[in-house]
Amino acid sequence: MTAPTANWSYPTAVKFGPGRIRELADHCKAVGMKKPLLVTDKALAALPITAQALDILDAAGLGRAVFSEVDPNPNEMNMEAGLKVYRAGGHDGVVCFGGGSALDLGKMVALMVDQKVSVWELEDIGDWWTRANPATIAPIIAVPTTAGTGSEVGRAGVLTNSATHKKKIIFHPKLLPAVTICDPELTVGMPKFITAGTGMDALAHCLEAYSSPFYHPMSQGIALEGMRLVFENLPKVYANPTDLEARAHMMSAAAMGAVAFQKGLGAIHSLSHPVGAVYGTHHGTTNAVVMPMVLDFNRHAIDGRIEQAAAYLGIKGGFDGFRAQVMDLRSELSIPENLTAMGVEASRLDELTEMALEDPSCGGNPVEMTRDNTRALYQACM
């Protein structure tokens, strides 16, 4: 047996803890920002936590510029609108503030400020990222206000092509934020369905990374502990949104999931991405809907591995016990039962299947995804 070979990358400076948002202006200045643009989403723009962040920037002489025309599944039109505001305002850095959509779109604005190539030419395929001019990528500070996507410690962003409805993963090493502020106080006001969906997104990241066949023992360990944090703390924050300790653990789990999925994602995400792009569903909630069916689909390849995870997590019954725990969690969080309940139409399953097979996540699934078994898997999710 030959020794394994792999390429690894681990995240950035993370300022973690309640009240750390007060350091925002100091970190902006430390990375050279004098006139940052805060990128957030439409819903967050009107909330007190956003006003607080802008007040902190303004008090330090950094202005209070904000761009919030960000859709739940952001696309290139959102990006172009953000770039127009960035250029017109003479900005010199981006503060990504919000959930996964705002973090991803903010990264795209920072990336595309002065590139000579299309954003679609920087998709996460091979060495396409080398097409970008790294010197023109603006500095990024990330401030997550949800605990799910983990984009605050990632080197990529997801952008939906508005013409094809396909989600594309855009990658560049310099998309890793220079500083991330994880302040659990910012997540307290999340609606319950967002708390549920984003938390299940973190679980999906950890579960798929853990199940992926690739060699990355550091990510493997992080994924396992991330699952434990979700199972123990997501019900707590759903029941009691002001439980700051549990909120902090969920923020950790979200970041851990994004670090772990360097090892790979799988069918949960390759099924979820097309549904989100076509129907505009919440990404984490869609992941939660298809999760049990994907577990069944992969069972013969991951049975032993999930049994080990169940033992670590204190779940009795091996694979079946683990699956039952997922089902109980879905029920507790009022996750829709299937894709039909989310509005997915059987008439579009062939189209969704083709999109799923084109999604890069399917390459990390423990069971090879084909046209026939992916179509059958979608049918099982209905």
N, C-alpha and C positions, 0 to 999 in steps of 0.2 A: 504494500500500500504506500503510495507516494504522499508526501506532506502537502497540505493544501496551500494554495496561493490566492490572495485576495487584495482588493484596494479598499481602504477604509477612510472615512472622514467623520469627525465628531464636532459637536456644535460650538457655539460662540459664548461670549460673556453673558451670563444671565443674572440679573438683579432680582432676587426672589424674596417676596414677603409683603405683608400688608403695609400700605402707605408708601411703597417705593415709587409710585407715580410722581411723587414730589421731586424726584431726582431727574425728571425728564429733561429739563432745560440744561442741566449740567452735562448730561450725556450727549445731548445734541451739540453743545459747544466742544466737547472733547473729541468728537469725530469731525469737527470743522464746519458744522452747519451754522450759518448766520441768519438764514431765511428759510426755514423748513416749511414744507407743505404737509399738513396732516391729512391723510387719506383715510376716510371712514365710510360707512354705508349710510343709506338714507334714514334708516330707523334710529341709528345711534347718534346721528348728527344733532338731533333735538334733545338728547338726554343730558342730565347734569354731569355725568362723568366726562363727556366730551367737552363741555364748557369748562370743567375743572382743568383738563389737560391744556386747552387753549389759554386759559388764564395763567397757567404756569409758564407757558412759552412767552406770552405777552409780557408778563412781569419781568422776564429776563431780557427783554428787548429783542425777542426773536419773532415778533408778530403773532398773528392768530389766523393765518391763512388755512383754509380747509376746503377739501374737495370731497363731495359725498354722493356723487351720481354713480353709485356702485350697485349693480343688480345682485340678487342672491347667487346667481351663477354668472359671474362677470364675463364680458366679452370684449372684443377688440374695439367696439364703439365706445364702451366705458373707458377703455385705455386711452383712446384718442382724445376723448373729452378731458381726461385727467392731464394728458400731456399738454393740451392747449392751455389749461390753467397754470400748469407748472412753468411753461415757457413764458407766458404773458406776465407772470409774477416775478420772474427772475429768481426762482428758487434754487437752492443748492443742496437739497437733501429731502428725504421723505420719512415722515413718521407714519408707519402703518398702524392704525388704531382700530381694533374691532375683532370680528370673527374671521374665519378663513377667507371669506370673499374680499373683505377690505385688505387683509394682509397680502393676499395674492395680487390684487389689483395694484396696491401700492408698490409692490415689488416690480410689477410690469412697467409702471411709470418710471421708476428709478432706472430700470434696465434700458428703456427705449428712448430716453431723452435725446440722444444724438447718435443713433445707430444708422448705418447705411444699408442694413438688411431688414427684411420683414420679420416681425415677431414669430411668424410661423416657420421661418428658417432657423430658429433657435430651439426647436422642439427637442425634447430629451431623447435624441437618437444618436448613438455613437458619439462622435466628437463634434457634433453640430455647434455646440456652445463656443467652439473656438472661432466661429464666424463673427462673433461679437467683438467690438472694440472695448476692452475692459476699462480703458482710461476714462471713458465717458459715462460709466455707470455711477449714478449718484449714491452717496452713502445712505444706508437704511437703518432706522431704529424701529423695532417692532414692539407693540404693546397689545398683547391679546386681551380681549374682554370676554372671551368664551374659553372653555376648556375642552378642546376637541381636535381641531385640525393639526395643531403642532407646527403650523407654517412658520411660527416665530423662530424655530431652530432649523429650518429647512433651506435648501439651496435652489428651490424651484417654486413655481406658481402654476396654478391651473387656470387656463383661459378657454372659454367656449367660443368656437368659430360660429358667428351668428348666421352664416350662410348654410353651413353643413350640419349645424347643431352638434358638432363633435367637440368633446373636451380634449384639450391638448396640454401636456405637461411641458412647460417652458423652463429650461434649466441653464443656470450659470453659477459657478462657484461664488461669484461676488454678490449673488442674491442672498447669501447668508447674512442676516442682519449683523451690524457691527456690535450692537448692544440690544438685548431683549429685557424688557421690564415685565416680570410676572407678578402682578399685584392682585391677590385673590379678592380684594375689596371691589375691584372693577367688575367682577362676575356676579355679584350679589343680585343685581337687578334684572338678570336674564329671565325672560318668560320660561315657564316650566317646560314647554315643548322644545325650546332651544337648549335648555340644560340637558334634557333627555337625549336629543338628537346629537348634540356635540359630544356628550359623554359616550354615547355608543360609537361614535366615530373614533374616539380614542381607543375603545376596546377593539374595534375592527382593525385598526392599525397594528395594535399589539398582537392580536390573534393571528392575523395574516403574516406578519413578520415572523412570529414564532413557528408557524406552520410551513413557511417557505423552505424549499429544499437546499437553498444556497448556504455556503459556509460563512458564518459571521457570529462567533460565540459571544462577543460583547453585546451585539444587538439581541441575541437570543436571551441572554440574562436580563437585559433591560425590558424586553417584551414581556417576559414572565412576571417580573415585579410590577410592570405597568398594568397587567391584567388584574393582579391582586388589588392594586389601589382602586381600580374602577369598580370591581365587584364589591369592595368594602365601602366605598365613599359615594358612588353615584346615587344609590338609594337615599343616603343621608341628605345630600344637597337637593335632591328632588323633593323630599319631604319637608326640609327646613332650609330654605335658600340662604339664611343668614349664618349657617354653620361655617365659619371662616376656616376652621381647621380642615374640614372635609373639602371645602372649596380649594384650599391650597394643595391638598393631595390630588385633586382632579386636575389642577393646572400642571402638576408634576407628571401625571399620567399622560396628559396630552403631549407634552414635550417629549416624553419618553417614547410614545408611539411613533412620533415623527423621526426620532433618532433611530428607532428600531427598524423602521421600514426601509432603511438603506439595504436591509437584507432581502427585501422584496415584498410585494403585495400579491394579490391573487384574484380569485373569481368574485369575491365580495365587491371589490372595487371595479373590476371590469364589467360587472353587471350594473352596478350603481351609476357609474359615470354616464352611460348612454341614457338611462332613465332620467337622470337629473338634467341632462342637456336637452332632451326632447320635451319633458313634461315640467321642468322647473321645480322638481321636488327638492326637499332639503336633503343634502348629501348624507349626513350622518344618520338621519332617520331612514333613508333608503338602504344604507348599509345594514342597519338593524333589521329591516324587514327581510332581507335575503340571507342574513347570517346563518340561521339554522339549516336552511336548504343547502347552502354551500358546505356547511359542516358534513351533512349527509353525503353530498357529492364527493367530498375528499376523504371520507371515512377510512377507506381501505389503505390510504397512503399515510394517514396521520393518527390512526387509532392509538398506537403506542405512545406517540409524542403527547397527545392530549391526555392520555392516562397519567403520564408523568406530571403534566401541568396540574391536573385535578388533585393529585396527591400534594403538590406544593401549596395549592390554593385551599386545601382543607375541604375539598369537595369529594364526597363519597360516590362510588359507582363508576369511576373511570370515565370513558367517553360519554356514556349515557347520562351520567351524573352531571358532567360538564354541560352537555346540550340542554339538560333540564334546567340548569342554573341560568343559561342564556334565555330560555323561554320564560322562566319566572321573572327575570329582570325586564324583559320586553313587556310582559304583562303589567308589572309594577309601574312602568314608565308610560303606559298607554300607547305603545308603539302599534301602528296599524298591523293587522294580521298578515296581509299579503300585498302583492303589487296591484291586484285588482282594486283593493281598498284605497290605493293611492291614485287611482285613475288611469292606470296603464291598460291599454286595449290589446286584446289578443291579436287583432288584425295587424299590429305593428311588431310582433315578436320576431319575424324574419329580419326586419330592418334593424331592430335592437341587437339581434344576434350578430349580424355583420359588424356593427359598431363595437360590440363587446370584444370580438376577435381582433379588431384593430387596436384596441386599447392596450397600452404597454403593460398594464398590471397583469394581464392574463399570462404573461411569460413567467411570472413567479409562482403560479399556482402549482401545488404538489401533484395534481392530476392534469395531464395535458388537455387543453380545451380544444375541442373540434366543433365544426358546425353542428353536427348532430347532437353531441352531448350538451353543448351550450344552449341550443334551442330547447332541449328537454329540461335543462336546469331552469331556464326562464319559465317554462310551463309549470314546473313544480312550484315556482315562486308566485304563481297566479292564484 
